[in-house]
Amino acid sequence: MDDIVWSYQDGDWDRQSDLVGYDVEATDGKIGSVHEASTEAAASWIVVDTGPWILGKRRLIPAGTVSGVHHDKRLVVVNMSKDQIKDAPDYDKDSVDETTMVEHSNYYAPSMGKDEG
C-alpha cells in the first residue's frame, strides 16, 4: 500500500480541526460533504457523503488526493474529477480493512501519477 496515497500533502490539515461536515469540492465542482475522517498515520482518508448526486452513496477518498483544506470556509478540495469519484469503488463502513485499502490504492494511485505496480 502506497503511503503517499494515504497521507495528507500537508500534515497540518487534519490536525487543526475535525474535517467532518466540511464541504468537498472536486476539480469540476462540489461533490458533497465529509461524513467521516481518519487521521491514522499513513492510512488517512475522508468519507464523502455525495447526497443525491450519486444516489446517496458514500466514497472513501484517500488523504493523498486532498489538494487543499480551507478551515475558514470549511472546505476540502480534492484533485479528482466528479466522474473519477463517481467511478470509485463503493464504500462500506463495515468492511474497511487491508483488502479495501489496497482496492482503493489501486484505483486512486494511477490518478495521482503513482504506479502501485
N, C-alpha and C positions, 0 to 999 in steps of 0.2 A: 504494500500500500504506500503510495507516494505522500510523504509528509507535507509537501508543498500544497497539494490539493486540499489538505485538511487543516491548514494553518492560515490565520489571517495575515494579510500582507503587512499590516501594521499591528503589532502586538497590543497596542493600547485600545484598539477599537472595542474589544469585548470586555475590557476591564473598567471602563469609565461609567457604564451603566448597563442595566438589563436591556437587551435589544427586543424583548417580547413587546409586541404592539407597534413597533416601528413599521412604516410603510416600506415596501420593497419595490425598487424600480429596476427594470431590465434595460438593455441598451435601446429598446424601442418602446418604452412606456411602463406604466405601473402594472405589477403582476399580483399584488396582494399585500399581506402583512405578515410579520414574523409571529408565528404561533408558538414556537419553541426555539431554544438556542442551547447548544452545548459548547462549553469552553474548555473541554479537556485538551491537554497538550497533544498536538499532532492528531487530534480527532475532533476538531471543532466544526460545527455546522449550524445552519439555521433550517427550520422547517417553515415553509411559506404556505399560508392558507390562501389559496387562489380564489376563494369565493365562487361566484357564478362563472368566472372566466373559463375554467376548465371543469365545470360541473362540481365545484366544491372540493376538488382533490387537493391534497397537500403534497408538496415536493420538498424533499430533503436536498439542500444545496450546500455543498462543501464550502467552508470558510475561504478557501483559496480563490473562489470566484468573486468574492466581495472586493470591489474596487474602491469603495468609499463608505464611510459611516458619518452621517451628519447628525450629531446628537441634538443640536439646536432645532433642526427640522424633523427630528425623529424619523430619519430616512436611512435605509441601507440600499446601496447601489451595487448591482452585480454586473459583471462583464459577460452576460449571456443574453441572447435574444429571447423574446417571448416563446417563439417556436422551439428553441433549444430546451427551455424549461418545460414546456408542454410535452415534449417528446421524452423527457427524462423518465427513469424508472419510477414506478409508483412507490409511495411511502406508506409503510405500515408500522405504526408506533410499537407494535408488539414484536417486530422482527428486525430490530436494529442490532445486527451482530456483525462478525467479521465478514461473512458472505455478503451481506448487504453493503458494507463499506467497500468491499472490492468491486462489487457491481457498479456502485456509484463512481468509484475511482475510474473504472474502465470507461464509463460514459463521459464524465466531465474532463478528465485529463487531456484527451486529444483537443478539446475545445480551448484549453488553456495553453496549448502549444507544448504539452508534456506527453511523452510516449510511455505508457505503462509497460509496453513490450514485455 
